[in-house]
């Protein structure tokens, strides 16, 4: 059940993520990024908001460097023999990767990078909550095993599926051009950690 839920959720997430850039122009994602940067600057402070934006831009630059898409500045010097081929390939790359869909993907990734940078800003204060939930789940499971109480595989599958759905919903929310309050982002690791801790309580180890 868990494997089927994970496969279905990832497939649906992939379809939705690929559909979003076709439904919104790149200007929509840039406008949303400006709105969320302004909200983060008000909530965190201007310096913190600028640091998160700088981190998002660094992620974007790193992603472009790791991309397999060829760049014109990385091309070898064209000789008299292959100059025509090089110009034709550059023209094909320009038409293929400079259309509105790919520019929307680029803007979408920038918005998602900013939201991820916002999440990373919260992590030093939030890591204690998921860790505590996981430790509590392990201790409760150990106590139940010592007392010969029943571990419910159904409840384990239920909480694990909820954690998977929450993770997929988080990724989808990170790429949608909708306004997310700065306090929504830190709820993600807390909720996922709580669900995983609840799942561990009923984890049944087969002999």
Order of alpha helices (4+ residues) and beta strands (2+ residues): alpha-alpha-alpha-alpha-alpha-alpha-alpha-alpha
